[in-house]
Every structure is written in C-alpha cells, then in structure tokens.
Amino acid sequence: MAIHSPKLYAYTWRGTTQKGSKVKGKTLAYTELDARNTLTEQRITIARIKRRTPSSWIKKRNSATHKDITVFSQQMGTMLEAGVPLSNILQLLKNSAKKAEMKQIIGLIYSHIESGSSLSQAMKASSILFDQFYCDLVSTGEQTGRLDLVFQRICLYREKNEKTRSKIIHAMIYPCIVFSLALVVTVGMMLFVIPTFKDVFSSFNAQLPWFTQKVFSISDTLHHSGLFLLIGVFISFAGFRFALRKSYAFRLKTSKFILHLPIIGELISKASIARFTRTLATTFSAGIPVLTGLSAAKKTAKNTYFKTMLEAILQQTAGGRPLHRSIRETGAFPDMVIQMVMIGEESGALDKMLNKVASIYEDDVENTVDNLGTILEPLIIVTLGILIGSLVIAMYLPMFDLMRVMG
C-alpha cells in the first residue's frame, strides 16, 4: 500500500435527522464518501452535499501535526497497556479527536485493519505522518506482542526530539528579532534621517569627514537603488533556495559550512548526534536489527552532511565492520561517543549506552539553549553598537569640525 497525502476539503450539506428535522452544516473530510460516512454515523440522511475548499485558517486548525501523532501514540500505548482491544481504541480516539484530519486518519487506519491489514500497514497507508521508522517499530511490536511497550518507546523518542527542536527554535527567536529590528532601524535612518543631516551639512559648503561621506554615499545608494537592491536580495534568496533544493553538492557544502559556524554549528552538531543515538537506541531496544536502525537514523537526520556520514556508517557496518569503528572512520563524532558505543558492543548493552549518549547530548543541547541568550548577548550588543553607533558618529563628526572652526 502506497503512502499518500490526501487533501482536506470542506463539504457543505443539507439533510434530515431520524426525527425528520431539517439540518445543515459543514464537514471536513478527504473525500465525499468520507463525509457521507461521517454523517451516516450521526444518523443524518443527506439531501444535498457540495465540496468546497476550506479557508487557510480552518485548514490550519484542522490539519494533523507531528505533535498530534505523538499524543495519539501516547493514548494508544496507555489503552493497550490497560488491555483495551485495538478496534475499540481506534473508535474511541476517532470520536474524541478534535481535529478533522486526525478523525480522518484514525478512520482510515480502522478501515484498513477491518480489511485485514496489520496496524503497521494500516498506519503506513493512512498518512505520511507515520514514517518508515514509526511503522517499523509498530511492526516489531506486533511481532513480539508488546505493542504497548513499543508505543511507550515511540512517545519517549518523539517527545525528546520535539522538546529539543522546540527549545532550539525558541532560543533563536530573540536574536532573530533583535537583529531584524536593528536592520530595520538602520535602513530607516539611512532613508529618512541621514538625508536631513546631509541637507543641513551641504548648506555650510564645508569639507565633510571621510566616514560621513561614506555614510551619505550609502544613503544615496539606498535612495536611488533601494528597490533594485531589494529585488536583488529576493532573487539571491530564491536562487539560494532553488540551489539547495536542486543541487545535492551545494546542499552538502552548505550543511557542512553550517556545522562549522560558532555556537550554532556546535548546537546543531550535538542535536544531530543526540537524534542519531536516540533513534538507534530506540530501534535496537525494540529488537530491530542494527542495519535497519542505521537506515532509520539516516532518514531522520536533518543535516545533509551528517546524513552522508550516517550513510558511510551504514555501508561500512553492512560490510562487517564493528559499529564503533565505522563511526570512528567518519571523523564526525567525538571520542566519547565512539568509546561508549565500543563499550556497548563489547558488553552487549548497546541500547543502554546509546541511550546514555543521547541523554548526555540532549542535556548539553538543553543547557546550551537555555544559556543561548546570555551567550549571544555580547554579540548582539556589539552588533547594535556598530550599526547604530556608526551612524551617530558619522553625523556628529562634522559638528565637531564645525565647532572647532567657529571656535
């Protein structure tokens, strides 16, 4: 069964209830058949139904996200552990789902299971939100008869990843806002404030300092060619995005460059190692072979350069080389990771060692992110000082010269 990503539509309808009362409303569903089935379950006889495209706001509110899948997994694990039958669980979760797309996804899973598919196959066929890694773990749980334990591991894995990702995003918001405001203020001064000073200084017919002349020159360029510069920035950005999407070599070089950036590069590198070791530990502890786990870890990697390193590890391990040696050969992992993986292989407790490595790096990322504001604060102050202070100095230099001449 192929993985597909159906589109959510709004179906407006009119009909009658069992008591004969006329009713109307709107139902979000993938297809008209899904909408009709939903209304039939509510015991409504449809007289008229029409498909419409929902607004962006409604679509966003009702679209399923990775967080919704995590909550779904947690509920599945809890109810399976309590001994509730799978079909009953799916019916309960479908009825309690608040988002229309989650209702559709759970309904599709239930339909596939009723048709004879396994849970992992049903999930894979129902939504792209259930990736190969997720479905492989569920399949292992079905084979071992410990689906509840597998869903608990999935929840732990997803919660750890989402927590790390969320912290990194939130930590970057403040610096981005500050730098953006600084850029806006600088451009605003160049366009509206500096020209006023230029008119004043021109009336004195005096020789201006070199630095002030350069600032006036930049202001003139922005005034006369600002639109072209803006268009150039947009074209450059679009070209960069296009090159990232189309050229693997460019994407590889860019991802490698990002890893060498101060602070941010180290943060991304540590987060990548944490995600890799957590993924491999989760698959290995679930009874999935190491090679399959490495393949899953490669797919979850976000950085292209790091993904090539995982591909090299996969190839060398498939060739019979021990995992720790394969990791060492890449040169992309710290010695601590290599040593702990080696100890895990020799002691037969690889999943425990990988979980320890993941916890160490997750805690390290969390501490770095929590202190990121303090780390970047000096850089922000220096940047603001250079941008705004340079403009102020450029405007005051002629005044000092003028006062010296008048004195």
C-alpha positions in Angstrom: 0.0 0.0 0.0 1.4 3.4 -1.0 1.8 6.2 1.3 -0.3 9.2 0.2 -1.1 12.7 1.4 -4.7 13.4 0.7 -6.1 16.9 0.7 -8.7 18.1 3.3 -11.9 19.6 1.8 -15.0 21.2 3.3 -18.3 19.6 2.4 -21.4 21.7 3.0 -24.6 19.6 3.3 -28.3 19.6 4.0 -30.2 16.7 5.3 -32.7 15.4 7.9 -32.3 13.6 11.2 -34.1 10.4 12.3 -36.9 12.5 13.8 -37.4 14.3 10.4 -35.9 17.6 11.4 -34.1 19.5 8.7 -30.4 20.2 9.4 -27.4 21.7 7.6 -23.8 22.1 8.3 -20.2 21.7 7.2 -18.0 18.7 7.5 -14.2 18.4 6.8 -13.1 15.2 5.1 -10.7 13.9 2.4 -13.5 12.7 0.1 -17.2 13.0 -0.4 -17.5 9.3 0.6 -15.7 10.0 3.9 -18.1 13.0 4.6 -21.1 10.8 3.8 -19.9 8.1 6.1 -19.4 10.6 8.9 -22.9 11.9 8.5 -24.3 8.4 8.3 -22.7 7.6 11.6 -24.5 10.6 13.0 -27.8 9.1 11.5 -28.3 12.0 9.2 -29.9 11.4 5.8 -28.2 13.6 3.2 -30.3 15.5 0.7 -27.5 17.7 -0.8 -23.8 17.8 -0.4 -21.2 20.1 -2.1 -17.4 20.2 -2.0 -15.6 23.5 -1.2 -12.1 24.5 -0.5 -11.7 25.4 3.2 -10.1 28.7 4.2 -6.4 28.7 5.2 -7.3 29.3 8.8 -9.8 26.4 9.1 -7.4 24.1 7.2 -4.6 25.0 9.6 -6.7 24.5 12.7 -7.9 21.0 11.5 -4.6 19.7 9.9 -2.8 17.0 11.8 0.7 17.7 13.0 3.6 15.6 14.4 2.6 16.7 17.9 -0.9 15.2 17.3 0.7 11.9 16.3 2.7 12.0 19.5 -0.4 12.5 21.6 -2.1 9.7 19.6 0.8 7.4 20.2 0.7 8.1 23.9 -3.0 7.4 24.1 -2.5 4.2 22.1 0.2 3.0 24.5 -1.9 3.8 27.6 -5.0 2.0 26.5 -3.1 -1.0 25.0 -1.4 -1.4 28.4 -4.8 -1.3 30.1 -5.9 -4.2 27.9 -8.4 -2.3 25.7 -9.0 -4.0 22.3 -7.4 -2.3 19.3 -10.6 -1.7 17.4 -12.2 -0.1 20.5 -9.2 2.1 21.0 -9.4 3.4 17.4 -13.1 4.1 17.7 -12.6 6.0 21.0 -9.7 8.0 19.6 -11.6 8.8 16.4 -14.6 10.1 18.4 -12.5 12.1 20.8 -10.2 13.7 18.2 -10.7 17.4 17.9 -9.0 17.9 14.6 -10.9 16.8 11.4 -7.8 15.4 9.8 -7.0 13.2 12.8 -10.5 11.8 12.7 -9.9 11.0 9.0 -6.5 9.4 9.7 -7.8 7.2 12.6 -10.8 6.3 10.5 -8.6 5.2 7.6 -6.4 3.1 10.0 -9.6 1.4 11.3 -10.9 0.7 7.8 -7.6 -0.8 6.7 -7.5 -3.0 9.8 -11.1 -4.1 9.2 -10.0 -5.1 5.7 -7.3 -7.4 7.1 -4.2 -5.2 7.2 -1.8 -5.2 10.2 -1.6 -2.0 12.3 1.7 -1.0 10.9 0.5 -1.5 7.3 -2.7 0.5 8.1 -0.7 3.4 9.5 1.7 3.5 6.6 -1.2 3.6 4.1 -3.2 6.2 6.1 -0.8 9.1 6.4 2.7 10.3 5.6 2.9 11.4 9.3 3.6 7.7 10.1 7.1 7.5 8.6 9.0 4.3 7.9 10.8 4.4 11.3 7.4 4.7 13.1 5.9 1.8 11.1 8.9 -0.4 11.6 8.7 0.0 15.3 5.0 -0.8 15.3 5.6 -3.9 13.1 8.2 -5.1 15.7 5.7 -4.6 18.5 3.1 -6.7 16.6 5.6 -9.5 16.0 6.7 -9.5 19.7 3.2 -9.0 21.1 4.4 -5.9 23.0 2.6 -3.1 21.2 2.1 -1.1 24.4 5.8 -1.1 25.1 6.6 0.0 21.6 4.2 2.9 21.7 5.8 4.0 25.0 9.2 4.0 23.3 7.8 5.9 20.4 6.4 8.5 22.7 9.6 8.9 24.6 11.6 9.2 21.4 9.2 11.8 19.8 8.9 13.8 23.0 12.7 14.0 23.4 13.1 15.1 19.7 10.2 17.6 19.8 11.5 19.1 23.1 15.0 19.6 21.7 13.7 21.0 18.4 11.3 23.4 20.2 14.0 24.7 22.6 16.3 25.4 19.7 13.6 27.3 17.8 12.5 29.3 20.8 16.1 30.2 21.6 16.7 31.6 18.1 13.6 33.8 18.2 15.1 36.5 20.4 18.4 37.0 18.5 16.5 37.0 15.1 14.0 39.6 16.3 16.8 41.8 17.7 18.9 41.6 14.5 15.8 42.2 12.3 14.8 45.3 14.3 18.4 46.6 14.2 18.4 46.2 10.4 15.1 47.9 10.0 16.2 50.8 12.3 19.4 51.2 10.3 17.7 51.2 6.9 15.1 53.6 8.3 17.8 56.0 9.5 19.6 55.7 6.1 16.4 56.6 4.2 14.8 59.3 6.4 17.2 60.7 9.0 20.6 60.8 7.2 19.3 62.8 4.2 18.1 65.5 6.6 21.6 65.8 8.0 23.1 65.8 4.5 20.9 68.8 3.5 22.0 70.7 6.7 25.7 70.0 6.2 25.5 70.9 2.5 24.4 74.4 3.4 27.8 75.0 5.1 29.8 74.2 2.0 32.4 72.6 4.2 34.6 69.5 3.6 33.0 66.6 5.3 35.0 63.8 7.1 35.7 60.7 5.1 33.5 58.5 7.2 30.5 60.8 7.0 30.9 61.0 3.2 30.8 57.2 3.0 27.6 57.1 5.1 26.0 59.7 2.8 27.1 57.7 -0.2 25.4 54.5 1.2 22.3 56.6 2.0 22.2 57.9 -1.6 22.6 54.4 -3.0 19.6 53.2 -0.9 17.5 56.1 -2.0 18.2 55.7 -5.7 18.7 51.9 -6.0 16.9 50.6 -2.9 14.2 48.9 -5.0 16.8 47.2 -7.2 18.8 46.1 -4.1 15.6 44.7 -2.5 14.8 42.8 -5.7 18.4 41.6 -5.8 18.1 40.3 -2.3 14.9 38.4 -3.1 16.4 36.9 -6.3 19.5 35.9 -4.3 17.4 34.3 -1.6 15.2 32.5 -4.2 18.3 31.3 -6.1 19.8 30.0 -2.8 16.6 28.1 -2.0 16.5 26.7 -5.6 20.1 25.6 -5.4 19.5 23.9 -2.0 16.5 22.1 -3.5 18.1 21.0 -6.8 21.8 20.7 -6.2 23.0 18.0 -3.8 26.6 19.2 -3.9 25.5 22.7 -3.0 23.3 21.4 -0.2 26.2 19.2 1.1 28.6 22.2 1.2 26.1 24.5 2.9 25.2 21.9 5.5 28.9 21.3 6.2 29.5 25.1 6.5 26.6 25.4 9.0 28.2 22.8 11.2 31.4 24.9 11.4 29.6 28.1 12.5 30.4 29.3 16.0 27.8 28.4 18.7 25.0 27.5 16.2 27.1 24.9 14.4 28.1 23.2 17.6 24.5 23.2 18.8 23.2 21.6 15.5 26.0 19.0 15.6 25.2 18.0 19.2 21.5 17.9 18.4 22.2 15.6 15.4 24.3 13.2 17.5 21.5 13.1 20.1 18.9 12.4 17.5 21.1 9.7 15.8 21.9 7.8 19.1 18.3 8.1 20.4 16.9 6.7 17.1 19.4 3.8 17.0 18.8 3.0 20.7 15.0 3.0 20.2 15.2 0.6 17.2 17.8 -1.6 18.8 16.0 -2.0 22.1 12.8 -2.8 20.2 14.6 -5.8 18.5 15.1 -4.2 15.1 18.5 -5.1 13.5 21.3 -2.5 13.7 21.4 -2.0 9.9 17.7 -1.3 9.8 18.2 1.1 12.7 21.0 2.9 11.0 18.8 3.3 7.9 16.1 4.8 10.0 18.5 7.1 11.8 19.8 8.3 8.4 16.3 9.2 7.3 15.6 11.2 10.5 18.8 13.3 10.1 18.1 16.9 9.1 21.6 18.0 8.1 22.7 16.7 4.7 26.4 16.4 5.6 25.6 14.5 8.7 23.3 12.2 6.7 26.2 11.4 4.4 28.2 10.4 7.4 25.4 8.1 8.6 25.3 6.6 5.1 29.0 5.8 5.3 28.5 4.2 8.7 25.7 2.1 7.3 27.8 0.9 4.4 30.8 0.0 6.5 28.7 -1.7 9.1 26.9 -3.7 6.4 30.4 -4.8 5.2 31.1 -6.4 8.5 32.9 -3.7 10.4 32.0 -3.1 14.1 29.8 -0.1 14.6 32.3 1.9 16.7 35.0 1.5 14.0 32.5 2.6 11.3 31.7 5.7 13.4 35.4 6.5 14.0 36.1 6.3 10.3 33.8 9.2 9.5 35.7 11.6 11.8 32.5 13.4 12.5 31.9 12.0 16.1 33.6 12.9 19.4 35.8 10.3 21.0 33.3 9.9 23.9 30.6 8.7 21.5 33.0 6.2 19.9 34.2 4.9 23.3 30.7 4.4 24.7 29.5 2.6 21.5 32.5 0.3 21.7 31.8 -0.5 25.4 28.1 -1.1 24.5 29.1 -3.5 21.7 31.6 -5.4 23.8 29.2 -5.7 26.9 26.1 -6.5 24.9 24.3 -3.4 26.2 24.5 -1.2 23.1 21.0 0.2 23.5 21.8 1.3 27.1 25.0 3.0 26.1 23.3 4.7 23.1 20.5 6.0 25.4 23.2 7.4 27.8 25.0 9.2 24.9 21.6 10.6 23.7 20.8 11.8 27.2 24.2 13.4 27.6 23.9 15.3 24.4 20.2 16.2 24.9 21.1 17.7 28.3 24.1 19.5 26.7 21.8 20.9 24.0 19.2 21.9 26.6 21.8 23.7 28.7 23.3 25.5 25.7 19.9 26.6 24.5 18.9 27.8 28.0 22.0 29.9 28.1 22.0 31.0 24.5 20.6 34.4 25.3 23.5 35.0 27.7 26.0 33.7 25.1 24.7 35.8 22.3 24.0 38.9 24.3 27.6 40.4 23.9 27.4 39.7 20.2 24.0 41.4 20.0 25.3 44.5 21.9 28.4 44.8 19.8 26.4 44.5 16.6 23.8 47.1 17.7 26.7 49.3 18.8 28.4 49.1 15.4 25.2 49.6 13.4 23.6 52.5 15.3 26.8 53.9 16.8 28.5 54.3 13.4 25.6 56.3 12.1 25.6 58.6 15.2 29.3 59.1 15.0 29.1 59.9 11.3 26.6 62.6 11.9 28.5 64.1 14.9 31.9 64.3 13.3 31.0 67.3 11.0 29.5 69.1 14.0 32.8 68.7 15.9 34.7 70.1 12.9 32.3 73.0 12.6 32.5 73.9 16.3 36.3 73.8 16.1 36.3 76.1 13.1 33.8 78.5 14.8 35.9 78.4 18.0 
